[in-house]
């Protein structure tokens, strides 16, 4: 009966293109010759600003413009709080009602998305980019009180956003910091879900002695993902509950009334639960009992990731200064991610 919201994670790995070009290592004669040749380059383009100074220092900066295409997968643990439910049928219109006694088990969101990320290096150390994505998100919510059931909702999600990447080289390493914001609109939510991702990567580049523009970069780092807490939406009961819930509807109905009849009306806390249940939960249970999935369940809730930080490791292969391919995985705790991308770069202005 809940919805996805999270399309947030795919936003992260949309930065850091061309980072491998910022690390230095002991140079072969051909590499030294290539570096020396860079110092003689007359840079005729506006971006990146200070591009001429970078070349004078022998720094092989990436072409300023780029278009990256990404496939992104994420599985994220989810904590749900401050739940409100309502119900709309042909003869009922129950407004959103706070319910603080529903117990949740392990919940998660899984997302698959494709996105396009155009970018521009404004300075040799600062890249700005936009994010435009489309994909699907599946939210699985497990309820264990007052009944045991699982809600699984899959929906399409559109995403737009922007971000910044800073990249710096020191010794044989490069350091990259990325920050972006996205707005993710699942089909069944009233409003887009804002998300913010911050990540840090420390890496090293291995250059090809015979091909100075070709290299392999590897890195490790950490990522923090946050998203807007408030979610409001509505969904048909038949879309919120998978077939197995309807198949065991008698068991669920019996669980509910066993719980309800076990409440003590003389106890103020139990009496409040009974009043709330009578208003919104019992009508929902009656629809399940009648195998009627036509009712519209309204909901509002706050949600947050089970954990905000996770580890990331990745690598990229730069074929030349126009084509870069990269992959990255995230892990640790209840978040797992995978990225696969291709980037084409070019001169602008």
Backbone as numpy.savetxt, mean C-alpha at the origin, in Angstrom:
# Nx Ny Nz CAx CAy CAz Cx Cy Cz
-18.33 -8.10 6.07 -19.14 -6.91 6.07 -18.29 -5.66 6.07
-16.98 -5.81 6.13 -16.13 -4.65 6.04 -15.58 -4.54 4.64
-14.78 -3.51 4.40 -14.25 -3.32 3.08 -12.79 -3.11 3.07
-12.25 -3.26 1.88 -10.87 -2.99 1.71 -10.67 -1.52 1.84
-9.50 -1.15 1.93 -9.19 0.25 1.99 -7.76 0.36 1.60
-7.10 -0.66 1.81 -5.67 -0.54 1.78 -5.17 -0.66 0.38
-4.85 0.21 -0.27 -4.18 0.00 -1.50 -2.92 0.78 -1.30
-2.52 0.90 -0.15 -1.56 1.87 0.18 -0.16 1.44 -0.05
0.09 0.22 0.11 1.48 -0.15 0.12 2.16 -0.07 -1.21
1.42 -0.24 -2.24 2.09 -0.26 -3.53 2.75 1.08 -3.82
2.36 2.10 -3.10 2.91 3.42 -3.27 4.39 3.47 -2.96
4.88 2.69 -2.06 6.23 2.81 -1.58 7.29 2.72 -2.64
7.32 1.64 -3.36 8.48 1.32 -4.15 8.50 2.11 -5.42
7.78 3.18 -5.45 7.71 3.99 -6.65 8.74 5.10 -6.59
9.80 4.93 -5.90 10.85 5.93 -5.86 12.19 5.29 -6.12
13.21 6.06 -6.06 14.57 5.55 -6.05 15.09 5.09 -7.39
14.51 5.47 -8.49 15.05 5.07 -9.78 16.39 5.73 -10.01
17.33 4.96 -10.53 18.63 5.53 -10.87 19.55 5.70 -9.68
19.18 5.15 -8.53 19.98 5.37 -7.33 21.38 4.78 -7.48
21.47 3.70 -8.19 22.76 3.02 -8.25 23.84 3.89 -8.86
23.44 4.93 -9.58 24.44 5.75 -10.23 25.16 6.67 -9.24
24.71 6.70 -8.00 25.30 7.63 -7.06 26.38 7.03 -6.18
26.62 5.75 -6.26 27.68 5.18 -5.45 28.96 5.08 -6.26
30.08 5.11 -5.60 31.38 5.06 -6.25 32.17 3.87 -5.75
33.08 3.37 -6.56 33.95 2.29 -6.15 35.27 2.45 -6.91
36.23 1.61 -6.58 37.52 1.71 -7.25 37.32 1.47 -8.75
37.86 2.36 -9.56 37.57 2.36 -10.98 38.64 1.64 -11.78
38.19 0.90 -12.81 39.13 0.33 -13.77 39.57 1.46 -14.70
40.51 1.17 -15.58 40.99 2.19 -16.51 39.87 2.68 -17.41
39.04 1.75 -17.91 37.94 2.17 -18.77 36.92 2.99 -18.01
36.66 2.58 -16.77 35.72 3.34 -15.96 36.28 4.72 -15.64
37.58 4.78 -15.37 38.20 6.06 -15.09 38.13 6.96 -16.32
38.35 6.37 -17.49 38.25 7.13 -18.73 36.83 7.66 -18.91
35.84 6.81 -18.59 34.44 7.24 -18.73 34.14 8.37 -17.75
34.63 8.25 -16.51 34.41 9.30 -15.52 35.07 10.61 -15.94
36.27 10.51 -16.46 36.97 11.72 -16.94 36.22 12.36 -18.10
35.62 11.52 -18.96 34.88 12.07 -20.10 33.64 12.83 -19.65
33.05 12.41 -18.53 31.87 13.10 -18.01 32.21 14.54 -17.62
33.42 14.75 -17.13 33.83 16.09 -16.68 33.92 17.07 -17.84
33.97 16.54 -19.06 34.07 17.40 -20.24 32.71 17.65 -20.89
31.67 17.03 -20.37 30.34 17.16 -20.96 29.82 18.58 -20.76
29.25 19.14 -21.84 28.54 20.41 -21.76 27.05 20.08 -21.70
26.44 20.30 -20.55 25.06 19.87 -20.33 24.10 20.96 -20.78
23.27 20.67 -21.77 22.41 21.68 -22.39 20.97 21.65 -21.88
20.68 20.82 -20.89 19.29 20.65 -20.46 19.04 21.39 -19.15
17.78 21.79 -18.97 17.40 22.54 -17.75 17.43 21.65 -16.52
16.94 20.42 -16.67 16.88 19.50 -15.54 17.85 18.34 -15.74
18.46 17.89 -14.66 18.32 18.44 -13.31 19.09 19.76 -13.17
18.56 20.63 -12.36 19.29 21.86 -12.02 20.62 21.46 -11.37
21.68 22.12 -11.73 23.04 21.79 -11.29 23.55 20.51 -11.94
22.91 20.12 -13.05 23.39 18.95 -13.76 24.80 19.15 -14.28
25.11 20.36 -14.76 26.44 20.64 -15.26 27.48 20.48 -14.16
27.14 20.94 -12.95 28.08 20.82 -11.83 28.32 19.35 -11.49
27.26 18.53 -11.58 27.42 17.11 -11.30 28.38 16.46 -12.30
28.22 16.80 -13.56 29.12 16.23 -14.57 30.55 16.73 -14.37
30.72 17.97 -13.98 32.06 18.50 -13.73 32.76 17.74 -12.61
31.95 17.16 -11.71 32.52 16.37 -10.62 32.71 14.90 -11.03
32.32 14.57 -12.27 32.47 13.20 -12.74 31.37 12.28 -12.26
30.23 12.85 -11.83 29.10 12.05 -11.35 28.19 11.71 -12.52
27.91 10.44 -12.70 27.09 9.99 -13.81 25.62 10.00 -13.40
24.97 11.13 -13.53 23.57 11.26 -13.10 22.64 10.62 -14.12
21.46 10.18 -13.69 20.51 9.58 -14.63 19.89 10.63 -15.54
19.34 10.18 -16.67 18.57 11.09 -17.50 17.42 11.63 -16.66
17.09 12.90 -16.80 16.17 13.53 -15.83 14.74 13.02 -15.88
14.22 12.71 -17.06 12.84 12.27 -17.16 12.73 10.76 -17.16
11.59 10.25 -16.68 11.41 8.82 -16.67 9.96 8.42 -16.56
9.65 7.22 -17.02 8.33 6.61 -16.83 8.56 5.20 -16.33
8.08 4.93 -15.14 8.23 3.61 -14.53 6.89 2.91 -14.51
6.86 1.64 -14.89 5.67 0.81 -14.74 5.95 -0.23 -13.66
4.98 -0.43 -12.78 5.19 -1.29 -11.62 4.05 -2.30 -11.47
4.41 -3.51 -11.08 3.44 -4.45 -10.52 3.76 -4.56 -9.04
2.73 -4.44 -8.21 2.97 -4.44 -6.77 1.97 -5.36 -6.07
2.49 -6.19 -5.16 1.67 -7.07 -4.32 1.94 -6.74 -2.86
0.89 -6.72 -2.06 1.06 -6.47 -0.63 0.05 -7.28 0.16
0.49 -7.81 1.29 -0.39 -8.46 2.25 -0.11 -7.81 3.60
-1.14 -7.17 4.16 -0.96 -6.33 5.33 -1.93 -6.72 6.44
-1.43 -6.96 7.65 -2.29 -7.17 8.80 -3.07 -5.91 9.12
-4.27 -6.07 9.68 -5.19 -4.95 9.87 -5.83 -5.02 11.24
-5.85 -3.89 11.94 -6.53 -3.77 13.22 -7.74 -2.87 13.03
-8.92 -3.34 13.44 -10.18 -2.60 13.27 -10.66 -2.13 14.64
-11.06 -0.85 14.71 -11.52 -0.26 15.96 -12.71 0.65 15.68
-13.45 0.98 16.75 -14.54 1.97 16.69 -15.56 1.63 15.59
-16.02 0.41 15.61 -16.96 -0.06 14.58 -18.36 0.51 14.80
-18.99 0.90 13.68 -20.40 1.28 13.66 -21.08 0.52 12.52
-22.30 0.05 12.76 -23.05 -0.67 11.74 -24.44 -0.08 11.60
-24.97 -0.17 10.39 -26.35 0.21 10.10 -26.91 -0.73 9.07
-28.21 -0.63 8.78 -28.84 -1.56 7.85 -29.96 -0.85 7.10
-30.03 -1.13 5.81 -31.10 -0.57 4.98 -31.77 -1.70 4.20
-33.08 -1.85 4.38 -33.87 -2.81 3.63 -35.08 -2.09 3.05
-35.98 -2.85 2.44 -37.17 -2.22 1.86 -38.04 -1.56 2.91
-38.03 -2.08 4.13 -38.89 -1.52 5.19 -38.12 -1.12 6.44
-36.80 -1.05 6.34 -35.98 -0.65 7.49 -34.92 0.34 7.04
-34.61 1.27 7.93 -33.51 2.21 7.67 -32.84 2.49 9.01
-31.91 1.61 9.38 -31.24 1.70 10.68 -29.96 2.51 10.50
-29.82 3.64 11.21 -28.61 4.47 11.05 -27.38 3.79 11.66
-26.22 4.37 11.36 -24.98 3.85 11.94 -25.06 3.88 13.46
-24.71 2.74 14.06 -24.82 2.58 15.51 -23.49 2.04 16.05
-22.88 2.72 17.04 -21.61 2.22 17.60 -21.80 0.85 18.25
-20.86 -0.06 17.97 -20.88 -1.41 18.56 -19.48 -1.70 19.07
-19.33 -1.78 20.38 -18.00 -1.94 20.96 -17.77 -3.32 21.53
-18.66 -4.27 21.27 -18.50 -5.60 21.86 -18.28 -6.69 20.81
-18.08 -6.32 19.55 -17.73 -7.31 18.55 -16.23 -7.60 18.65
-15.89 -8.88 18.76 -14.49 -9.27 18.88 -13.93 -9.71 17.53
-12.74 -9.23 17.21 -12.12 -9.54 15.93 -10.94 -10.48 16.12
-10.77 -11.36 15.14 -9.59 -12.20 15.09 -8.53 -11.54 14.23
-7.80 -12.35 13.47 -6.75 -11.82 12.60 -7.36 -11.34 11.30
-7.12 -10.08 10.97 -7.65 -9.48 9.76 -6.50 -9.07 8.85
-6.76 -9.05 7.55 -5.70 -8.64 6.64 -6.27 -8.12 5.33
-5.45 -7.39 4.62 -5.78 -6.87 3.30 -4.71 -7.33 2.32
-5.13 -7.82 1.16 -4.22 -8.23 0.10 -4.51 -7.38 -1.13
-3.46 -6.83 -1.73 -3.64 -5.95 -2.88 -2.74 -6.37 -4.02
-3.26 -6.29 -5.23 -2.50 -6.47 -6.46 -2.76 -5.22 -7.30
-1.71 -4.57 -7.76 -1.93 -3.36 -8.53 -0.86 -3.16 -9.58
-1.25 -2.47 -10.64 -0.32 -1.98 -11.65 -0.38 -0.46 -11.59
0.78 0.18 -11.63 0.76 1.64 -11.63 1.83 2.19 -12.56
1.63 3.41 -12.97 2.58 4.15 -13.80 3.08 5.32 -13.00
4.39 5.54 -13.02 4.99 6.60 -12.23 5.91 7.45 -13.08
5.40 8.59 -13.63 6.29 9.52 -14.31 7.10 10.31 -13.29
8.37 10.61 -13.60 9.19 11.32 -12.63 10.15 12.27 -13.32
10.70 13.17 -12.53 11.66 14.15 -13.03 12.66 14.46 -11.93
13.97 14.34 -12.26 15.00 14.74 -11.31 15.13 16.26 -11.38
14.66 16.94 -10.33 14.73 18.40 -10.28 16.16 18.84 -10.01
16.81 18.18 -9.08 18.23 18.36 -8.78 18.90 17.00 -8.94
20.22 16.95 -9.02 20.89 15.64 -9.11 20.61 14.73 -7.92
20.13 15.31 -6.83 19.87 14.54 -5.61 18.39 14.48 -5.25
17.49 15.06 -6.07 16.07 15.11 -5.71 15.19 14.79 -6.91
14.40 13.74 -6.76 13.47 13.30 -7.80 12.04 13.51 -7.31
11.16 14.01 -8.18 9.74 14.15 -7.86 8.95 13.27 -8.83
7.84 12.72 -8.38 7.10 11.81 -9.24 5.61 11.80 -8.89
4.82 11.32 -9.84 3.40 11.09 -9.64 3.12 9.60 -9.71
1.98 9.19 -9.16 1.58 7.78 -9.15 0.15 7.68 -9.66
-0.07 6.80 -10.63 -1.40 6.56 -11.18 -1.58 5.05 -11.30
-2.48 4.49 -10.50 -2.57 3.05 -10.44 -3.99 2.52 -10.49
-4.09 1.23 -10.79 -5.38 0.54 -10.81 -5.13 -0.92 -10.47
-6.01 -1.49 -9.66 -5.85 -2.89 -9.31 -7.01 -3.39 -8.48
-6.76 -4.39 -7.67 -7.81 -4.97 -6.84 -7.30 -5.17 -5.42
-8.25 -5.15 -4.50 -7.92 -5.29 -3.08 -8.93 -6.24 -2.44
-8.44 -7.15 -1.62 -9.31 -8.09 -0.90 -9.09 -7.94 0.59
-10.17 -7.62 1.30 -10.10 -7.48 2.76 -10.78 -8.67 3.41
-10.08 -9.32 4.32 -10.62 -10.46 5.06 -10.73 -10.07 6.53
-11.95 -10.09 7.05 -12.20 -9.72 8.44 -12.79 -10.93 9.16
-12.16 -11.33 10.25 -12.61 -12.47 11.05 -13.24 -11.98 12.34
-14.48 -12.36 12.57 -15.23 -12.01 13.77 -15.35 -13.25 14.64
-15.06 -13.12 15.93 -15.18 -14.27 16.83 -16.15 -14.05 17.98
-16.74 -12.85 18.09 -17.75 -12.55 19.11 -18.71 -11.50 18.55
-20.00 -11.69 18.66 -20.74 -12.76 19.35 -20.94 -14.03 18.51
-20.56 -13.98 17.22 -20.62 -15.17 16.37 -19.26 -15.34 15.72
-19.06 -16.50 15.11 -17.82 -16.76 14.40 -18.11 -16.76 12.91
-17.59 -15.76 12.22 -17.78 -15.71 10.78 -16.66 -14.89 10.15
-16.51 -15.04 8.85 -15.48 -14.33 8.09 -16.13 -13.55 6.97
-15.78 -12.30 6.86 -16.23 -11.46 5.76 -15.06 -11.26 4.80
-15.31 -11.51 3.52 -14.29 -11.34 2.48 -14.86 -10.43 1.40
-14.22 -9.30 1.18 -14.70 -8.34 0.19 -13.58 -8.03 -0.78
-13.84 -8.22 -2.06 -12.89 -7.88 -3.12 -13.46 -6.76 -3.95
-12.65 -5.79 -4.26 -13.11 -4.67 -5.07 -11.94 -4.05 -5.81
-12.28 -3.32 -6.87 -11.28 -2.61 -7.64 -10.91 -1.32 -6.93
-9.67 -0.88 -7.12 -9.17 0.32 -6.45 -8.41 1.18 -7.46
-8.70 2.47 -7.46 -7.95 3.44 -8.25 -7.06 4.25 -7.31
-5.87 4.59 -7.77 -4.92 5.29 -6.92 -4.26 6.44 -7.67
-4.13 7.57 -6.99 -3.33 8.69 -7.49 -2.47 9.18 -6.34
-1.32 9.77 -6.67 -0.46 10.27 -5.61 0.78 10.94 -6.17
1.66 11.35 -5.26 2.91 11.98 -5.64 3.93 11.73 -4.55
5.21 11.97 -4.88 6.23 11.75 -3.88 7.56 12.35 -4.26
8.54 12.18 -3.37 9.88 12.72 -3.53 10.89 11.64 -3.16
11.99 11.60 -3.88 13.09 10.72 -3.54 14.37 11.54 -3.47
15.11 11.41 -2.38 16.43 12.01 -2.26 17.48 10.93 -2.32
18.52 11.13 -3.11 19.57 10.12 -3.28 20.94 10.77 -3.13
21.81 10.11 -2.39 23.12 10.65 -2.10 24.15 9.52 -2.14
25.37 9.83 -2.54 26.44 8.85 -2.56 27.54 9.21 -1.58
28.09 8.20 -0.93 29.25 8.43 -0.06 30.09 7.16 -0.08
31.36 7.31 -0.44 32.23 6.15 -0.54 31.70 5.18 -1.57
31.59 3.93 -1.20 31.10 2.91 -2.12 29.60 2.67 -1.96
28.92 3.50 -1.18 27.50 3.30 -0.89 26.64 4.45 -1.42
25.34 4.16 -1.57 24.37 5.22 -1.80 23.28 5.11 -0.74
22.69 6.25 -0.42 21.60 6.32 0.54 20.42 7.00 -0.13
19.25 6.42 -0.03 18.05 6.99 -0.62 16.96 7.09 0.43
16.25 8.21 0.42 15.10 8.41 1.29 13.91 8.76 0.41
12.78 8.10 0.66 11.60 8.29 -0.19 10.39 8.61 0.67
9.56 9.55 0.22 8.34 9.92 0.93 7.25 10.17 -0.11
6.11 9.50 0.06 5.02 9.75 -0.88 3.66 9.68 -0.21
2.67 10.25 -0.91 1.29 10.29 -0.46 0.41 9.76 -1.58
-0.56 8.92 -1.25 -1.50 8.44 -2.25 -2.92 8.54 -1.70
-3.87 8.60 -2.65 -5.30 8.57 -2.34 -5.87 7.38 -3.10
-6.43 6.42 -2.34 -6.83 5.14 -2.89 -8.34 4.98 -2.78
-9.01 4.82 -3.92 -10.48 4.79 -3.94 -11.00 3.41 -4.32
-11.34 2.58 -3.31 -12.02 1.31 -3.59 -13.45 1.59 -4.06
-13.99 0.67 -4.86 -15.32 0.86 -5.43 -16.39 1.07 -4.37
-16.29 0.36 -3.26 -17.39 0.32 -2.30 -17.22 1.27 -1.13
-16.19 2.09 -1.14 -16.02 3.09 -0.09 -16.54 4.44 -0.56
-17.05 5.23 0.39 -17.59 6.53 0.02 -16.50 7.51 -0.39
-15.35 7.45 0.28 -14.28 8.42 0.04 -12.94 7.71 -0.14
-12.00 8.36 -0.83 -10.66 7.77 -0.98 -9.99 7.63 0.38
-9.10 6.65 0.47 -8.32 6.42 1.69 -6.93 7.01 1.49
-6.55 8.04 2.26 -5.20 8.59 2.12 -4.17 7.69 2.76
-2.98 7.66 2.20 -1.90 6.84 2.74 -0.58 7.58 2.59
0.33 7.34 3.50 1.67 7.93 3.45 2.70 6.83 3.65
3.73 6.84 2.82 4.80 5.86 2.93 6.14 6.56 3.01
6.97 6.14 3.93 8.32 6.67 4.09 9.28 5.49 4.11
10.39 5.59 3.36 11.33 4.47 3.31 12.76 4.99 3.20
13.69 4.14 3.64 15.12 4.44 3.58 15.84 3.22 3.02
16.81 3.46 2.14 17.56 2.37 1.53 19.05 2.70 1.54
19.85 1.73 1.91 21.31 1.84 1.87 21.80 0.75 0.94
22.59 1.13 -0.07 22.98 0.14 -1.06 24.36 0.36 -1.65
24.70 -0.53 -2.58 26.00 -0.52 -3.24 25.81 -0.90 -4.70
26.66 -0.35 -5.56 26.58 -0.61 -6.99 27.79 -1.39 -7.49
27.52 -2.41 -8.29 28.56 -3.17 -8.96 28.55 -2.78 -10.44
29.66 -2.19 -10.91 29.72 -1.72 -12.28 30.39 -2.75 -13.19
30.03 -2.70 -14.46 30.64 -3.56 -15.47 31.84 -2.82 -16.07
33.02 -3.40 -15.94 34.24 -2.72 -16.37 34.21 -2.36 -17.85
33.64 -3.25 -18.70 33.64 -3.01 -20.14 32.46 -2.16 -20.59
31.49 -1.94 -19.69 30.29 -1.18 -20.06 29.97 -0.21 -18.93
30.56 0.98 -18.93 30.42 1.91 -17.81 28.98 2.31 -17.50
28.07 2.28 -18.51 26.69 2.67 -18.25 25.84 1.53 -17.70
26.41 0.35 -17.61 25.69 -0.82 -17.13 26.12 -1.12 -15.69
25.16 -1.44 -14.82 25.51 -1.78 -13.45 24.41 -2.58 -12.78
24.73 -3.14 -11.64 23.77 -3.83 -10.79 23.84 -3.21 -9.40
22.72 -2.80 -8.89 22.66 -2.21 -7.56 21.86 -3.09 -6.61
22.30 -3.18 -5.37 21.56 -3.92 -4.34 21.41 -3.02 -3.13
20.36 -3.24 -2.34 20.13 -2.40 -1.17 19.29 -3.13 -0.13
19.32 -2.56 1.07 18.46 -3.01 2.16 18.01 -1.77 2.91
16.88 -1.86 3.55 16.39 -0.68 4.25 15.14 -0.99 5.06
14.37 0.06 5.34 13.16 -0.05 6.14 12.08 0.83 5.56
10.83 0.43 5.78 9.70 1.16 5.23 8.61 1.32 6.28
8.03 2.51 6.30 6.91 2.77 7.21 5.69 3.15 6.39
4.56 2.50 6.64 3.33 2.79 5.92 2.24 3.19 6.91
1.55 4.28 6.60 0.42 4.74 7.39 -0.73 5.05 6.44
-1.95 4.88 6.91 -3.09 5.25 6.07 -4.18 5.84 6.94
-5.10 6.59 6.28 -6.16 7.27 6.98 -7.01 6.30 7.79
-7.33 6.69 9.01 -8.01 5.77 9.92 -9.48 5.59 9.59
-10.18 6.67 9.24 -11.62 6.61 9.08 -12.05 6.00 7.76
-12.99 5.04 7.82 -13.56 4.42 6.62 -15.06 4.37 6.77
-15.77 4.84 5.74 -17.23 4.80 5.73 -17.67 4.24 4.39
-18.62 3.30 4.42 -19.10 2.73 3.17 -20.35 1.90 3.39
-20.78 1.23 2.33 -21.92 0.34 2.43 -21.75 -0.79 1.42
-22.39 -1.93 1.69 -22.24 -3.10 0.84 -23.45 -4.01 1.02
-23.84 -4.69 -0.05 -24.90 -5.69 0.07 -24.41 -6.83 0.95
-25.31 -7.35 1.75 -24.95 -8.44 2.66 -24.42 -9.64 1.88
-24.99 -9.89 0.70 -24.53 -11.03 -0.12 -23.11 -10.84 -0.62
-22.67 -9.58 -0.79 -21.30 -9.31 -1.23 -20.31 -9.34 -0.08
-20.81 -9.09 1.13 -19.91 -9.03 2.30 -19.59 -10.40 2.86
-20.50 -11.37 2.68 -20.32 -12.68 3.29 -20.11 -13.73 2.21
-19.03 -14.52 2.30 -18.74 -15.53 1.29 -19.74 -16.69 1.38
-19.80 -17.57 0.38 -20.78 -18.67 0.35 -20.75 -19.56 1.59
-19.56 -19.81 2.15 -19.49 -20.72 3.29 -20.24 -20.18 4.50
-20.35 -18.84 4.62 -21.12 -18.27 5.73 -22.59 -18.60 5.58
-23.10 -18.47 4.37 -24.51 -18.78 4.14 -24.78 -20.27 4.32
-23.81 -21.10 4.00 -23.98 -22.54 4.14 -24.08 -22.96 5.60
-23.46 -22.20 6.48 -23.53 -22.52 7.91 -24.35 -21.48 8.68
-25.36 -20.93 8.01 -26.15 -19.86 8.63 -26.87 -20.33 9.90
-27.33 -21.59 9.92 -28.03 -22.07 11.12 -27.10 -22.06 12.33
-25.87 -22.47 12.11 -24.88 -22.46 13.19 -24.64 -21.04 13.69
-24.52 -20.10 12.75 -24.25 -18.70 13.13 -25.43 -18.12 13.89
-26.65 -18.40 13.43 -27.84 -17.89 14.12 -27.92 -18.46 15.53
-27.65 -19.75 15.68 -27.68 -20.37 17.01 -26.61 -19.76 17.92
-25.41 -19.51 17.38 -24.36 -18.86 18.17 -24.83 -17.50 18.67
-25.46 -16.75 17.79 -25.89 -15.40 18.16 -26.90 -15.43 19.29
-27.93 -16.27 19.17 -28.97 -16.27 20.20 -28.48 -16.92 21.49
-27.52 -17.81 21.41 -26.90 -18.34 22.62 -26.18 -17.22 23.36
-25.44 -16.41 22.60 -24.77 -15.26 23.22 -25.79 -14.28 23.79
-26.80 -13.95 23.00 -27.80 -12.95 23.41 -28.54 -13.42 24.67
-28.97 -14.69 24.70 -29.73 -15.19 25.85 -28.86 -15.34 27.09
-27.54 -15.33 26.88 -26.64 -15.40 28.02 -26.37 -14.07 28.69
-26.88 -12.99 28.10 -26.71 -11.67 28.70 -27.68 -11.47 29.86
-27.27 -10.71 30.84 -28.08 -10.44 32.04 -28.70 -9.06 31.93
-30.03 -8.96 31.73 -30.66 -7.63 31.59 -30.56 -6.78 32.85
-30.24 -7.39 34.00 -30.08 -6.62 35.23 -28.69 -6.01 35.36
-27.79 -6.46 34.48 -26.43 -5.90 34.46 -26.40 -4.74 33.48
-26.01 -3.51 33.93 -26.06 -2.35 33.02 -25.26 -2.55 31.74
-24.08 -3.16 31.82 -23.26 -3.37 30.63 -23.95 -4.33 29.67
-24.50 -5.43 30.21 -25.20 -6.39 29.36 -26.48 -5.79 28.79
-27.17 -4.99 29.60 -28.41 -4.36 29.11 -28.13 -3.44 27.93
-27.01 -2.72 27.98 -26.63 -1.85 26.87 -26.31 -2.68 25.63
-25.63 -3.82 25.81 -25.35 -4.70 24.68 -26.64 -5.20 24.04
-27.62 -5.56 24.87 -28.89 -6.06 24.37 -29.62 -4.98 23.57
-29.58 -3.75 24.07 -30.25 -2.66 23.37 -29.62 -2.41 22.01
-28.29 -2.43 21.98 -27.59 -2.24 20.70 -27.85 -3.40 19.76
-27.81 -4.62 20.31 -28.05 -5.81 19.48 -29.46 -5.77 18.91
-30.45 -5.40 19.73 -31.83 -5.33 19.25 -31.97 -4.34 18.10
-31.18 -3.26 18.17 -31.32 -2.20 17.16 -30.74 -2.59 15.82
-29.53 -3.21 15.82 -28.86 -3.41 14.53 -28.38 -4.84 14.29
-27.89 -5.54 15.32 -27.35 -6.88 15.07 -28.45 -7.91 14.81
-29.51 -7.88 15.61 -30.58 -8.86 15.41 -31.20 -8.76 14.02
-31.47 -7.55 13.50 -31.97 -7.47 12.12 -31.01 -8.07 11.09
-29.70 -7.91 11.30 -28.73 -8.50 10.37 -28.77 -10.02 10.47
-28.82 -10.55 11.70 -28.88 -11.99 11.90 -30.16 -12.56 11.28
-31.27 -11.82 11.39 -32.52 -12.29 10.79 -32.41 -12.39 9.28
-31.66 -11.47 8.66 -31.45 -11.55 7.22 -30.60 -12.76 6.86
-29.59 -13.04 7.70 -28.76 -14.23 7.45 -29.61 -15.48 7.62
-30.45 -15.51 8.65 -31.30 -16.67 8.89 -32.26 -16.92 7.72
-32.74 -15.84 7.10 -33.65 -15.97 5.97 -32.92 -16.15 4.65
-31.57 -16.21 4.71 -30.74 -16.33 3.49 -31.07 -15.20 2.52
-31.30 -14.02 3.08 -31.63 -12.84 2.28 -30.42 -11.91 2.25
-29.72 -11.90 1.14 -28.52 -11.06 1.03 -28.76 -9.72 0.37
-30.03 -9.32 0.22 -30.34 -8.08 -0.50 -30.18 -6.83 0.36
-30.13 -6.98 1.69 -30.01 -5.82 2.58 -28.67 -5.13 2.39
-28.66 -3.82 2.58 -27.45 -3.01 2.49 -26.92 -2.78 3.89
-25.71 -3.24 4.15 -25.06 -3.02 5.44 -24.21 -1.76 5.34
-24.49 -0.80 6.19 -23.66 0.40 6.28 -22.63 0.18 7.38
-21.47 0.81 7.20 -20.45 0.65 8.23 -19.54 1.86 8.26
-18.99 2.08 9.42 -17.94 3.08 9.64 -16.98 2.47 10.65
-15.70 2.69 10.45 -14.71 2.10 11.34 -13.39 2.83 11.23
-12.56 2.64 12.21 -11.17 3.09 12.16 -10.30 1.86 11.99
-9.27 2.00 11.14 -8.37 0.88 10.94 -6.96 1.38 10.90
-6.04 0.49 11.22 -4.63 0.82 11.19 -3.84 -0.45 10.91
-2.63 -0.32 10.35 -1.83 -1.51 10.10 -1.42 -2.18 11.40
-1.30 -3.50 11.33 -0.86 -4.22 12.52 0.50 -3.76 12.99
1.36 -3.39 12.05 2.65 -2.78 12.37 2.97 -1.79 11.25
3.65 -0.71 11.60 3.93 0.33 10.63 5.24 0.11 9.89
6.23 -0.52 10.51 7.56 -0.67 9.92 7.81 -2.10 9.46
8.52 -2.25 8.37 9.02 -3.56 7.95 10.34 -3.39 7.21
11.06 -4.49 7.02 12.34 -4.48 6.31 12.10 -4.60 4.81
13.02 -4.05 4.01 12.97 -4.20 2.56 14.36 -4.52 2.05
14.43 -5.37 1.04 15.68 -5.65 0.33 15.34 -5.68 -1.16
16.28 -5.24 -1.98 16.00 -5.20 -3.41 17.24 -5.03 -4.24
17.02 -5.00 -5.53 18.11 -4.81 -6.47 17.59 -4.31 -7.80
18.50 -3.75 -8.61 18.12 -3.31 -9.94 19.26 -3.58 -10.92
18.86 -3.75 -12.16 19.80 -3.97 -13.24 19.63 -2.83 -14.24
20.68 -2.02 -14.37 20.66 -0.93 -15.34 21.32 -1.42 -16.62
20.51 -1.61 -17.65 21.03 -2.08 -18.94 21.87 -0.98 -19.58
21.34 0.23 -19.53 22.03 1.43 -20.00 21.32 2.60 -19.34
21.62 3.81 -19.78 21.04 4.96 -19.09 19.57 5.19 -19.46
19.06 4.38 -20.38 17.65 4.50 -20.73 16.78 3.44 -20.05
17.30 2.26 -19.82 16.48 1.17 -19.30 17.03 0.65 -17.96
16.12 0.58 -16.98 16.45 0.06 -15.65 15.33 -0.88 -15.21
15.69 -2.05 -14.71 14.72 -3.02 -14.20 15.04 -3.28 -12.74
13.99 -3.38 -11.93 14.24 -3.53 -10.51 13.19 -4.41 -9.85
13.55 -4.93 -8.68 12.63 -5.72 -7.88 12.94 -5.50 -6.41
11.92 -5.62 -5.59 12.11 -5.40 -4.16 11.09 -6.22 -3.39
11.50 -6.74 -2.24 10.59 -7.48 -1.37 10.60 -6.84 0.01
9.46 -6.87 0.67 9.34 -6.39 2.03 8.87 -7.52 2.92
9.33 -7.55 4.15 8.99 -8.65 5.05 9.17 -8.18 6.49
8.74 -8.97 7.40 8.85 -8.76 8.85 7.46 -8.55 9.42
7.10 -9.38 10.38 5.82 -9.24 11.03 4.66 -9.60 10.12
3.61 -8.78 10.12 2.40 -9.13 9.38 2.29 -8.40 8.04
3.41 -7.91 7.51 3.38 -7.26 6.20 4.39 -7.93 5.27
3.93 -8.29 4.08 4.79 -8.84 3.04 4.49 -8.12 1.73
5.52 -7.73 1.01 5.33 -7.00 -0.23 6.28 -7.52 -1.30
5.90 -7.28 -2.55 6.75 -7.64 -3.68 6.54 -6.61 -4.80
7.63 -6.15 -5.37 7.59 -5.16 -6.46 8.40 -5.66 -7.64
7.88 -5.44 -8.83 8.61 -5.71 -10.07 8.35 -4.54 -11.00
9.41 -3.92 -11.54 9.21 -2.70 -12.31 10.21 -2.57 -13.45
9.81 -1.75 -14.43 10.68 -1.39 -15.55 10.62 0.13 -15.69
11.77 0.74 -15.97 11.86 2.19 -16.02 12.56 2.63 -17.31
11.94 3.53 -18.03 12.56 4.11 -19.24 12.85 5.57 -18.96
14.10 6.01 -19.27 14.52 7.37 -18.97 14.90 8.13 -20.22
14.76 9.47 -20.15 15.00 10.29 -21.33 15.33 11.72 -20.90
15.83 12.51 -21.84 16.11 13.92 -21.59 14.82 14.73 -21.75
14.69 15.77 -20.92 13.57 16.71 -21.04 14.12 18.12 -20.91
13.51 19.05 -21.60 13.84 20.47 -21.48 15.33 20.72 -21.69
